[in-house]
């Protein structure tokens, strides 16, 4: 089993002062994560430095509001799943399935972690062989297209051909969790 922390869109210090305590406690309790993924828009170097200490392996990309020298894309393999990271910049409207599928296809990956919308989602790409996953905004700040305005993150446990995804979302002072199992059957993703 490989455990992946997936976070993004903190916008610290320009839109938020810090990661909410209840969310940060979950992140800190799992350190070091097998893999930590950041989907872009750190905006502050201090957040990048904090993030780099969270996982045994870390993968992160530049968001449209990052002015740090960061990669546009990153890719890695977990079990037999080819995984990519891209903020979602240049996709209009934000989070568009077709645009994100094009990015995933150009990267040659099965699973794309993305951000930019500030709203979490788990959905198939244009074809069933691509899975698109967005953890939302870790701080719950507004984005260019709105967003959920709720701090959120995901933990993805990879066991063979299955992803056990736990989505955490802070609603007021209540931390809510939702669990989803996504399986890969041959080349196709099967959602519940």
Order of alpha helices (4+ residues) and beta strands (2+ residues): beta-alpha-beta-alpha-beta-beta-beta-alpha-beta-beta-beta-beta-beta-beta-beta
